[in-house]
Amino acid sequence: MGGKPILDLGLRLGEGSGAAIAAGIIKAAAATHAGMATFADAGVKAQEV
């Protein structure tokens, strides 16, 4: 296909091991994103310019 990988960990163990690690990283990133507070939840007020 000739595309560049989004995540290159330099593993030489085969595609299966890289996919397993990438799935865990993506799952952790999604959980972090879902757990973030909004500006309103965090009490951040709008700044006047």
N, CA, C and O atoms as a MOPAC input file, in Angstrom:
PM7 MOZYME 1SCF
protein

 N      0.81600 1    -1.19600 1     0.00000 1
 C      0.00000 1     0.00000 1     0.00000 1
 C      0.86200 1     1.26400 1     0.00000 1
 O      0.47600 1     2.28300 1    -0.57200 1
 N      2.01900 1     1.19500 1     0.63800 1
 C      2.94300 1     2.33100 1     0.58900 1
 C      2.63600 1     3.46300 1     1.55200 1
 O      3.28400 1     4.50800 1     1.48200 1
 N      1.67300 1     3.29700 1     2.44900 1
 C      1.35000 1     4.36900 1     3.39500 1
 C      2.29300 1     4.37900 1     4.58500 1
 O      2.94300 1     3.38000 1     4.89100 1
 N      2.35600 1     5.52400 1     5.25000 1
 C      3.17500 1     5.63900 1     6.44700 1
 C      2.31900 1     5.28400 1     7.66700 1
 O      1.14600 1     5.65100 1     7.72400 1
 N      2.89400 1     4.57600 1     8.64000 1
 C      2.11900 1     4.22800 1     9.83200 1
 C      1.84600 1     5.45200 1    10.70000 1
 O      2.68100 1     6.35200 1    10.79100 1
 N      0.69400 1     5.48400 1    11.32600 1
 C      0.36200 1     6.56600 1    12.25400 1
 C      1.18800 1     6.42800 1    13.52500 1
 O      1.64100 1     7.42000 1    14.09800 1
 N      1.37700 1     5.19600 1    13.95300 1
 C      2.12200 1     4.90800 1    15.16800 1
 C      3.22500 1     3.90900 1    14.82900 1
 O      2.93800 1     2.76100 1    14.48800 1
 N      4.48400 1     4.33700 1    14.91900 1
 C      5.60300 1     3.45500 1    14.60700 1
 C      6.43300 1     3.26800 1    15.86400 1
 O      7.17700 1     4.16400 1    16.26100 1
 N      6.30600 1     2.10000 1    16.49400 1
 C      7.03900 1     1.80600 1    17.71800 1
 C      8.34000 1     1.08000 1    17.44900 1
 O      9.07100 1     0.75300 1    18.38400 1
 N      8.64000 1     0.82500 1    16.18800 1
 C      9.88200 1     0.17300 1    15.81300 1
 C      9.94400 1    -1.29300 1    16.22100 1
 O     11.03700 1    -1.83200 1    16.39900 1
 N      8.80900 1    -1.94500 1    16.37000 1
 C      8.77100 1    -3.35200 1    16.75000 1
 C      9.09900 1    -4.22200 1    15.55000 1
 O      8.74100 1    -3.88900 1    14.42000 1
 N      9.77100 1    -5.32400 1    15.79000 1
 C     10.10000 1    -6.25600 1    14.72100 1
 C      9.54100 1    -7.63900 1    15.03900 1
 O     10.16500 1    -8.65600 1    14.73800 1
 N      8.37200 1    -7.66400 1    15.64400 1
 C      7.79200 1    -8.92700 1    16.07900 1
 C      6.63600 1    -9.38100 1    15.19500 1
 O      6.08500 1   -10.46100 1    15.40700 1
 N      6.27100 1    -8.59100 1    14.23100 1
 C      5.14200 1    -8.92800 1    13.37000 1
 C      3.98400 1    -7.96500 1    13.60400 1
 O      3.94300 1    -7.25600 1    14.60900 1
 N      3.07100 1    -7.95100 1    12.68700 1
 C      1.95800 1    -7.00800 1    12.74100 1
 C      1.01500 1    -7.27300 1    13.90800 1
 O      0.41100 1    -6.34400 1    14.44400 1
 N      0.88900 1    -8.53100 1    14.30100 1
 C     -0.04800 1    -8.87300 1    15.37100 1
 C      0.31200 1    -8.23900 1    16.70200 1
 O     -0.56900 1    -7.76200 1    17.41700 1
 N      1.58700 1    -8.22500 1    17.04400 1
 C      1.99600 1    -7.63600 1    18.32400 1
 C      1.82300 1    -6.12100 1    18.30000 1
 O      1.41100 1    -5.52700 1    19.29700 1
 N      2.13200 1    -5.49900 1    17.18100 1
 C      1.94900 1    -4.05200 1    17.07400 1
 C      0.48800 1    -3.66300 1    17.16100 1
 O      0.15000 1    -2.65100 1    17.77500 1
 N     -0.39100 1    -4.46100 1    16.54800 1
 C     -1.82600 1    -4.17900 1    16.59700 1
 C     -2.35400 1    -4.31500 1    18.01800 1
 O     -3.19200 1    -3.52300 1    18.44700 1
 N     -1.86900 1    -5.31400 1    18.75000 1
 C     -2.31400 1    -5.50100 1    20.13700 1
 C     -1.89800 1    -4.32700 1    21.01500 1
 O     -2.67900 1    -3.86500 1    21.84600 1
 N     -0.67800 1    -3.84600 1    20.83600 1
 C     -0.20900 1    -2.69400 1    21.61100 1
 C     -0.97000 1    -1.43300 1    21.20500 1
 O     -1.37600 1    -0.65200 1    22.06600 1
 N     -1.16600 1    -1.22800 1    19.90500 1
 C     -1.87000 1    -0.03800 1    19.42600 1
 C     -3.30500 1    -0.00400 1    19.92800 1
 O     -3.82400 1     1.06800 1    20.24000 1
 N     -3.95600 1    -1.16300 1    20.01000 1
 C     -5.33500 1    -1.21000 1    20.50300 1
 C     -5.39400 1    -0.72800 1    21.94600 1
 O     -6.31400 1     0.00100 1    22.31500 1
 N     -4.43200 1    -1.12300 1    22.76300 1
 C     -4.39100 1    -0.67000 1    24.15300 1
 C     -4.14700 1     0.82400 1    24.27000 1
 O     -4.74600 1     1.49200 1    25.11200 1
 N     -3.26400 1     1.34900 1    23.42500 1
 C     -2.96700 1     2.78300 1    23.43800 1
 C     -4.19400 1     3.58300 1    23.01900 1
 O     -4.51000 1     4.60200 1    23.63200 1
 N     -4.88400 1     3.12800 1    21.98200 1
 C     -6.09000 1     3.82800 1    21.51400 1
 C     -7.18900 1     3.77000 1    22.56400 1
 O     -7.89500 1     4.75500 1    22.78200 1
 N     -7.33800 1     2.61900 1    23.21500 1
 C     -8.34800 1     2.47200 1    24.27000 1
 C     -8.05100 1     3.42600 1    25.43300 1
 O     -8.96500 1     4.05900 1    25.96100 1
 N     -6.79600 1     3.53000 1    25.83000 1
 C     -6.41100 1     4.44300 1    26.90700 1
 C     -6.64000 1     5.90100 1    26.51900 1
 O     -7.08700 1     6.70200 1    27.33900 1
 N     -6.33300 1     6.24100 1    25.27500 1
 C     -6.54100 1     7.61400 1    24.80700 1
 C     -8.02600 1     7.96600 1    24.78900 1
 O     -8.40900 1     9.07700 1    25.15600 1
 N     -8.85600 1     7.02100 1    24.36300 1
 C    -10.30300 1     7.25900 1    24.33300 1
 C    -10.85300 1     7.42800 1    25.75100 1
 O    -11.71400 1     8.27800 1    25.98000 1
 N    -10.36800 1     6.63100 1    26.70000 1
 C    -10.82000 1     6.74900 1    28.09300 1
 C    -10.38900 1     8.08300 1    28.69100 1
 O    -11.15000 1     8.70700 1    29.43100 1
 N     -9.18000 1     8.52100 1    28.37600 1
 C     -8.70100 1     9.81600 1    28.86000 1
 C     -9.55200 1    10.94500 1    28.29800 1
 O     -9.94200 1    11.85800 1    29.02600 1
 N     -9.83700 1    10.88200 1    27.01300 1
 C    -10.64600 1    11.91300 1    26.36200 1
 C    -12.05700 1    11.95000 1    26.95000 1
 O    -12.59900 1    13.02500 1    27.20800 1
 N    -12.64400 1    10.78000 1    27.15800 1
 C    -14.01400 1    10.71300 1    27.68200 1
 C    -14.08700 1    11.21800 1    29.12100 1
 O    -15.13100 1    11.70800 1    29.55200 1
 N    -12.98700 1    11.10400 1    29.86800 1
 C    -12.99600 1    11.52400 1    31.25900 1
 C    -12.64200 1    12.98000 1    31.48500 1
 O    -12.64500 1    13.44900 1    32.62300 1
 N    -12.33600 1    13.69800 1    30.41700 1
 C    -11.95000 1    15.10300 1    30.56900 1
 C    -13.16200 1    15.97500 1    30.86700 1
 O    -14.25700 1    15.74400 1    30.35400 1
 N    -12.94300 1    16.97400 1    31.70000 1
 C    -14.00500 1    17.91000 1    32.03100 1
 C    -14.13800 1    18.95800 1    30.93000 1
 O    -13.17800 1    19.25600 1    30.21900 1
 N    -15.32400 1    19.50000 1    30.80300 1
 C    -15.51300 1    20.62300 1    29.89000 1
 C    -15.03900 1    21.89400 1    30.59800 1
 O    -14.77600 1    21.86800 1    31.80000 1
 N    -14.93200 1    22.97900 1    29.88100 1
 C    -14.53900 1    24.24100 1    30.50000 1
 C    -15.54600 1    24.63900 1    31.58300 1
 O    -15.16200 1    25.12800 1    32.64500 1
 N    -16.81900 1    24.43000 1    31.31000 1
 C    -17.85300 1    24.76600 1    32.29200 1
 C    -17.71800 1    23.90800 1    33.54000 1
 O    -17.83900 1    24.42000 1    34.65300 1
 N    -17.47200 1    22.61900 1    33.37800 1
 C    -17.28600 1    21.72500 1    34.51700 1
 C    -16.06900 1    22.10400 1    35.35500 1
 O    -16.08600 1    21.97900 1    36.57900 1
 N    -15.02700 1    22.56400 1    34.69600 1
 C    -13.79300 1    22.92800 1    35.37400 1
 C    -13.85400 1    24.33800 1    35.97400 1
 O    -12.93900 1    24.74500 1    36.69000 1
 N    -14.91200 1    25.07200 1    35.68900 1
 C    -15.06300 1    26.42200 1    36.23400 1
 C    -14.23900 1    27.47700 1    35.51700 1
 O    -13.91800 1    28.51600 1    36.09300 1
 N    -13.89500 1    27.21300 1    34.25900 1
 C    -13.13000 1    28.18000 1    33.47100 1
 C    -14.09500 1    29.22300 1    32.92900 1
 O    -15.10100 1    28.90100 1    32.29700 1
 N    -13.76400 1    30.47600 1    33.19200 1
 C    -14.63300 1    31.56400 1    32.74100 1
 C    -14.10100 1    32.14700 1    31.44100 1
 O    -12.89800 1    32.11300 1    31.18200 1
 N    -14.98800 1    32.67400 1    30.63700 1
 C    -14.61200 1    33.27500 1    29.36200 1
 C    -13.76000 1    34.50600 1    29.61300 1
 O    -14.03700 1    35.29600 1    30.51600 1
 N    -12.72500 1    34.65900 1    28.80800 1
 C    -11.83400 1    35.80400 1    28.92600 1
 C    -12.29000 1    36.89100 1    27.98100 1
 O    -12.52700 1    36.64000 1    26.80000 1
 N    -12.41300 1    38.09400 1    28.49700 1
 C    -12.81900 1    39.20400 1    27.63500 1
 C    -11.58600 1    39.82000 1    27.00000 1
 O    -10.56400 1    40.02500 1    27.65500 1
 N    -11.70000 1    40.11100 1    25.72000 1
 C    -10.56200 1    40.65400 1    24.96500 1
 C    -10.73400 1    42.11900 1    24.78000 1
 O     -9.88400 1    42.76800 1    24.17000 1

